[in-house]
Amino acid sequence: MKTRTSSLRTSPMPLAPDQLQWYLVHCKPLQDERALENLERQGFHCYCPVRSVEKLRHGRRQAFAEPLFPGYLFIRLDRVNDNWHPIRSTRGVNGIVRFNHDPLPVQEEIIEQIRTQLEGAAAQEPYLKPGERVHITDGPFSRLEAIFVANDGNERVVLLLAVLHQEQELTFPIGSVRRLV
């Protein structure tokens, strides 16, 4: 008869009971939110750092929240008193990140630095920045390069374009402008 042994080994450094530490959970592809929701329903304290980004969608600039570490989230556990077994069978979870078969704790300072950085970066990064080179994709100026000057409302942008050997500021629909990579 085969007996199952726990894959959770003791840490080389003894920890005091009731000492909560952060660990990294690897999620199944595109199931970060599902894993977070299911772990929190089971009473686990989780942290999934997200950042706000501005992207073009259907010709409009929209703000989106996206994970800072796609496919991963942090979970706070007590190495001794918490039951770790339900984590591996939670929907959306692949497992806890391990090093030499042992879950590796993430230092509290790292989590605090991430939180501090995200709070400081709360101001959204604009889709286009002044001086950035862009490519015009539609209209009579399609396939030309220009320089982004400023936003002109929500739907239009002002571009600096060389027309007949002179630089002219012209406005274009934001959907017809793409950032050069």
C-alpha positions as CSV (number, residue, x, y, z in Angstrom):
1,M,0.0,0.0,0.0
2,K,1.3,3.4,-1.0
3,T,1.3,6.1,1.6
4,R,1.1,9.8,0.7
5,T,3.6,12.0,2.3
6,S,3.3,15.7,2.5
7,S,5.3,17.6,0.0
8,L,5.7,20.4,2.5
9,R,9.0,20.0,4.2
10,T,10.2,21.8,7.3
11,S,12.1,25.0,6.7
12,P,15.8,25.0,7.5
13,M,15.3,28.0,9.7
14,P,12.9,27.3,12.6
15,L,10.0,29.8,12.7
16,A,8.0,30.8,15.7
17,P,4.4,29.5,15.7
18,D,1.8,32.1,14.6
19,Q,4.4,33.8,12.4
20,L,2.6,34.8,9.2
21,Q,4.7,35.1,6.1
22,W,4.0,35.9,2.5
23,Y,4.4,33.2,-0.2
24,L,4.1,33.3,-4.0
25,V,1.3,31.4,-5.7
26,H,1.5,30.4,-9.3
27,C,-1.8,30.7,-11.1
28,K,-3.1,28.9,-14.1
29,P,-2.9,30.9,-17.4
30,L,-5.3,33.9,-17.4
31,Q,-6.9,32.8,-14.1
32,D,-5.3,35.2,-11.6
33,E,-8.7,36.7,-10.7
34,R,-10.3,33.3,-10.3
35,A,-7.5,32.1,-8.1
36,L,-7.6,35.2,-6.0
37,E,-11.4,35.0,-5.5
38,N,-11.4,31.3,-4.6
39,L,-8.5,31.6,-2.2
40,E,-10.2,34.6,-0.4
41,R,-13.4,32.6,-0.2
42,Q,-11.5,29.9,1.7
43,G,-10.4,32.6,4.2
44,F,-6.8,33.1,3.0
45,H,-5.3,36.6,3.0
46,C,-4.0,37.3,-0.5
47,Y,-2.5,40.2,-2.3
48,C,-2.5,40.6,-6.1
49,P,-0.7,43.9,-7.0
50,V,-2.3,45.7,-9.9
51,R,-1.3,48.8,-11.8
52,S,-3.4,51.1,-13.8
53,V,-2.4,51.5,-17.5
54,E,-4.0,53.5,-20.3
55,K,-4.5,51.7,-23.6
56,L,-6.2,52.4,-26.8
57,R,-9.3,50.3,-27.3
58,H,-11.7,50.9,-30.2
59,G,-10.0,54.2,-30.9
60,R,-10.5,55.5,-27.4
61,R,-8.1,55.9,-24.5
62,Q,-9.2,53.7,-21.6
63,A,-7.8,53.0,-18.2
64,F,-7.3,49.3,-17.3
65,A,-6.1,47.6,-14.2
66,E,-3.6,44.8,-15.0
67,P,-1.6,42.5,-12.7
68,L,1.9,43.7,-11.9
69,F,3.0,40.0,-12.0
70,P,0.7,38.2,-14.4
71,G,0.2,34.6,-13.4
72,Y,1.2,35.2,-9.7
73,L,-0.2,36.4,-6.5
74,F,0.9,36.6,-2.9
75,I,-0.7,34.7,0.0
76,R,-0.1,35.2,3.7
77,L,0.3,31.9,5.6
78,D,1.4,30.6,8.9
79,R,3.9,27.8,8.2
80,V,2.7,25.8,11.3
81,N,-0.9,26.5,11.9
82,D,-2.5,27.0,8.5
83,N,-3.8,24.1,6.4
84,W,-1.9,24.4,3.1
85,H,-3.5,21.4,1.4
86,P,-6.6,23.2,0.0
87,I,-4.4,25.7,-1.9
88,R,-3.1,23.2,-4.5
89,S,-6.7,22.1,-5.4
90,T,-8.1,25.6,-5.5
91,R,-9.5,26.5,-8.9
92,G,-7.2,28.8,-10.8
93,V,-4.1,27.8,-8.8
94,N,-1.2,25.8,-10.1
95,G,0.6,25.7,-6.8
96,I,2.9,27.5,-4.4
97,V,6.3,28.5,-5.8
98,R,9.0,26.3,-4.3
99,F,12.7,26.2,-4.1
100,N,14.2,22.7,-3.5
101,H,10.7,21.4,-2.6
102,D,10.3,24.0,0.1
103,P,7.9,27.0,-0.2
104,L,10.1,30.1,-0.2
105,P,8.8,33.0,2.0
106,V,8.8,36.5,0.5
107,Q,10.1,39.1,2.8
108,E,7.6,41.5,4.3
109,E,9.8,44.4,3.1
110,I,9.4,43.4,-0.5
111,I,5.6,43.4,-0.2
112,E,5.7,46.8,1.4
113,Q,8.0,48.2,-1.3
114,I,5.6,46.9,-4.0
115,R,2.7,48.6,-2.2
116,T,4.6,51.8,-1.8
117,Q,5.7,51.8,-5.5
118,L,2.2,51.2,-6.7
119,E,0.7,54.0,-4.5
120,G,3.4,56.4,-5.9
121,A,2.6,55.4,-9.4
122,A,-1.1,55.9,-9.0
123,A,-1.0,58.7,-11.6
124,Q,-1.7,56.9,-14.9
125,E,1.0,56.6,-17.5
126,P,-0.4,58.3,-20.6
127,Y,-0.7,56.4,-23.9
128,L,1.4,59.0,-25.7
129,K,3.9,61.4,-24.3
130,P,4.9,64.7,-25.8
131,G,7.9,64.3,-28.2
132,E,7.1,60.6,-28.8
133,R,7.4,59.4,-32.5
134,V,4.1,58.1,-33.9
135,H,2.9,56.5,-37.1
136,I,-0.3,57.7,-38.8
137,T,-2.4,54.7,-39.9
138,D,-5.5,56.2,-41.7
139,G,-6.4,59.0,-44.0
140,P,-4.3,60.9,-46.6
141,F,-1.3,61.0,-44.3
142,S,-1.3,57.3,-43.6
143,R,2.2,55.6,-43.4
144,L,3.8,58.9,-42.4
145,E,5.7,59.4,-39.2
146,A,5.0,62.4,-36.9
147,I,5.8,63.7,-33.4
148,F,3.1,63.7,-30.7
149,V,2.6,67.2,-29.3
150,A,-0.5,67.0,-27.1
151,N,-4.1,65.7,-26.7
152,D,-6.8,67.8,-28.1
153,G,-9.8,66.6,-26.2
154,N,-10.7,62.9,-25.7
155,E,-10.8,61.9,-29.4
156,R,-8.1,63.9,-31.1
157,V,-4.3,64.5,-30.9
158,V,-2.1,67.2,-32.1
159,L,0.9,66.0,-34.2
160,L,3.9,67.8,-35.6
161,L,4.2,66.7,-39.2
162,A,6.7,67.8,-41.9
163,V,4.5,69.0,-44.8
164,L,6.3,70.5,-47.9
165,H,9.5,71.0,-46.0
166,Q,7.8,72.9,-43.2
167,E,6.7,71.5,-39.8
168,Q,3.0,71.9,-39.2
169,E,0.8,71.1,-36.2
170,L,-2.2,69.1,-37.4
171,T,-4.9,67.3,-35.5
172,F,-5.8,63.7,-36.1
173,P,-8.3,61.2,-34.6
174,I,-6.5,59.3,-31.8
175,G,-7.6,56.0,-33.4
176,S,-5.5,56.8,-36.5
177,V,-2.3,57.2,-34.6
178,R,0.0,54.4,-33.3
179,R,3.1,54.6,-31.2
180,L,6.3,53.6,-33.0
181,V,8.0,50.7,-31.2
